[in-house]
Amino acid sequence: MSNKNMQRLLALTMLTAAILAAAAAARAESPVERGKYLVSIMDCTGCHSTGALAGQPDPTHFLAGSDIGFQIPGLGIFYPPNLTSDRKTGLGEWTEQDIVTLLRTGVRPDGRELAPAMPWRSYSNLRDEDVQAVAAYLKSLPAVAHAVPGPTGPSEKAAGPYFTVAMPD
């Protein structure tokens, strides 16, 4: 075999080994690790972490909900909820399937539809294994007791600060 052919064979072998190693690493990723990655790139913390909407995220309240809400004209004010496993203020009573259903349909286990600010319609396009991974990750989060204000109707007084979504005339 010529030196040039030997170099080509060696390069092809190394490329094949690198591809196989990358594929093995991808398969070795746990659903929780995959979910953590997805929650990060989906920017769940941008709304669901205390202080994030004010530019000062509180690391002790990671994904534990926001005290700042969104006012949507005609609908009311909505505060991003606690996504940790806390049983009273978070998703602790929810199953992974409840989270999957929410991300696919925008409907909570209690039947309430999510506020339009939550981009569940985009998240509903996640692959089945990815939406399952997000649910597994959220269920793995340590409980943080943090009650956020509940939603208020359009004529009710806000329980905390909020941003207003202004509709153009």
C-alpha positions as CSV (number, residue, x, y, z in Angstrom):
1,M,0.0,0.0,0.0
2,S,1.3,3.4,-0.9
3,N,2.2,6.0,1.7
4,K,-0.6,8.3,0.4
5,N,-3.2,5.5,0.6
6,M,-2.0,4.6,4.1
7,Q,-2.5,8.2,5.1
8,R,-6.0,8.2,3.7
9,L,-6.9,5.0,5.5
10,L,-5.5,6.4,8.7
11,A,-7.5,9.6,8.3
12,L,-10.7,7.7,7.5
13,T,-10.1,5.4,10.6
14,M,-9.6,8.5,12.8
15,L,-12.7,10.2,11.4
16,T,-14.8,7.0,11.9
17,A,-13.5,6.7,15.5
18,A,-14.4,10.3,16.2
19,I,-17.9,9.9,14.8
20,L,-18.5,6.7,16.8
21,A,-17.2,8.4,20.0
22,A,-19.4,11.4,19.5
23,A,-22.4,9.1,18.9
24,A,-21.6,7.2,22.0
25,A,-21.3,10.4,24.1
26,A,-24.7,11.6,22.8
27,R,-26.3,8.3,23.8
28,A,-24.6,8.4,27.2
29,E,-26.3,11.7,28.0
30,S,-29.1,11.1,30.6
31,P,-32.6,12.5,30.1
32,V,-32.0,14.9,33.0
33,E,-28.7,16.2,31.5
34,R,-30.5,16.6,28.1
35,G,-33.4,18.4,29.9
36,K,-31.0,20.8,31.7
37,Y,-29.5,21.7,28.3
38,L,-32.9,22.2,26.7
39,V,-34.2,24.3,29.6
40,S,-31.1,26.4,29.3
41,I,-31.5,27.1,25.5
42,M,-35.3,27.5,25.8
43,D,-34.4,30.3,28.3
44,C,-36.9,29.1,31.0
45,T,-34.8,31.0,33.5
46,G,-35.5,34.3,31.7
47,C,-39.0,34.3,33.1
48,H,-39.2,31.7,35.8
49,S,-36.2,32.7,38.0
50,T,-36.7,35.4,40.6
51,G,-35.0,38.7,39.6
52,A,-34.3,37.6,36.0
53,L,-36.8,40.0,34.5
54,A,-35.2,42.8,36.4
55,G,-31.7,41.9,35.3
56,Q,-30.7,40.6,38.7
57,P,-31.4,36.8,38.8
58,D,-31.3,35.3,42.3
59,P,-29.3,32.0,42.1
60,T,-31.1,30.8,45.3
61,H,-34.4,31.0,43.4
62,F,-33.4,29.2,40.2
63,L,-36.6,28.4,38.3
64,A,-38.6,29.1,41.5
65,G,-40.9,31.6,39.8
66,S,-40.9,35.4,39.3
67,D,-42.4,38.2,41.4
68,I,-42.7,40.3,38.2
69,G,-45.6,39.5,35.9
70,F,-46.9,40.3,32.5
71,Q,-50.1,42.2,31.9
72,I,-51.9,41.2,28.8
73,P,-54.7,43.6,27.9
74,G,-58.1,42.1,28.3
75,L,-56.8,39.0,30.0
76,G,-55.1,40.1,33.2
77,I,-51.7,39.8,34.8
78,F,-49.7,36.6,34.9
79,Y,-46.7,35.7,37.0
80,P,-44.3,33.0,35.8
81,P,-44.7,30.1,38.3
82,N,-42.3,28.1,40.4
83,L,-41.0,25.2,38.3
84,T,-39.1,23.5,41.2
85,S,-40.3,20.3,42.9
86,D,-41.7,22.2,45.9
87,R,-45.0,20.5,46.7
88,K,-46.9,23.6,47.8
89,T,-45.5,26.3,45.5
90,G,-44.0,24.4,42.6
91,L,-44.5,21.3,40.4
92,G,-44.0,18.8,43.3
93,E,-47.5,17.3,42.9
94,W,-47.2,17.2,39.1
95,T,-46.1,14.0,37.3
96,E,-43.7,14.1,34.4
97,Q,-46.7,13.3,32.1
98,D,-48.5,16.4,33.5
99,I,-45.4,18.5,32.4
100,V,-45.4,16.8,29.0
101,T,-49.1,17.5,28.5
102,L,-48.6,21.2,29.5
103,L,-45.7,21.6,27.0
104,R,-47.8,19.9,24.3
105,T,-51.2,21.5,24.9
106,G,-50.7,24.6,27.1
107,V,-53.1,23.1,29.6
108,R,-52.3,22.6,33.3
109,P,-53.5,19.6,35.3
110,D,-56.2,21.8,36.9
111,G,-57.5,22.6,33.4
112,R,-56.4,26.2,33.3
113,E,-54.8,27.3,30.0
114,L,-51.4,29.0,30.1
115,A,-51.1,32.7,29.5
116,P,-50.3,33.7,25.9
117,A,-46.8,34.9,27.0
118,M,-45.7,31.2,27.6
119,P,-44.4,29.9,24.3
120,W,-45.8,26.4,24.7
121,R,-46.9,26.4,21.0
122,S,-43.2,26.5,20.0
123,Y,-42.3,23.9,22.7
124,S,-45.0,21.6,21.5
125,N,-42.8,20.9,18.5
126,L,-40.1,19.3,20.6
127,R,-39.3,15.7,19.8
128,D,-40.9,13.3,22.3
129,E,-37.6,12.4,23.9
130,D,-36.8,16.1,24.3
131,V,-40.1,17.0,26.0
132,Q,-39.7,14.0,28.2
133,A,-36.1,15.1,29.1
134,V,-37.4,18.6,30.0
135,A,-40.0,17.0,32.3
136,A,-37.4,14.7,33.9
137,Y,-35.1,17.7,34.5
138,L,-37.8,19.9,36.1
139,K,-38.8,17.0,38.3
140,S,-35.2,16.6,39.4
141,L,-34.9,20.2,40.6
142,P,-34.5,20.7,44.3
143,A,-37.6,22.1,46.0
144,V,-37.5,25.9,46.6
145,A,-40.5,27.2,48.5
146,H,-41.5,30.4,46.7
147,A,-45.0,31.4,46.1
148,V,-45.5,33.8,43.3
149,P,-48.6,36.0,43.0
150,G,-51.5,34.3,41.2
151,P,-52.9,35.5,38.0
152,T,-55.3,38.4,38.3
153,G,-58.2,39.3,36.1
154,P,-58.2,42.4,33.8
155,S,-60.1,44.5,36.4
156,E,-58.3,43.1,39.5
157,K,-55.5,44.9,41.4
158,A,-52.0,43.4,40.8
159,A,-50.3,41.6,43.7
160,G,-46.9,42.7,42.5
161,P,-45.0,44.5,39.8
162,Y,-45.6,43.7,36.2
163,F,-44.7,44.6,32.6
164,T,-47.5,45.6,30.3
165,V,-47.8,44.2,26.8
166,A,-49.0,47.2,24.8
167,M,-51.0,46.5,21.7
168,P,-50.5,49.0,18.8
169,D,-53.5,51.1,17.8
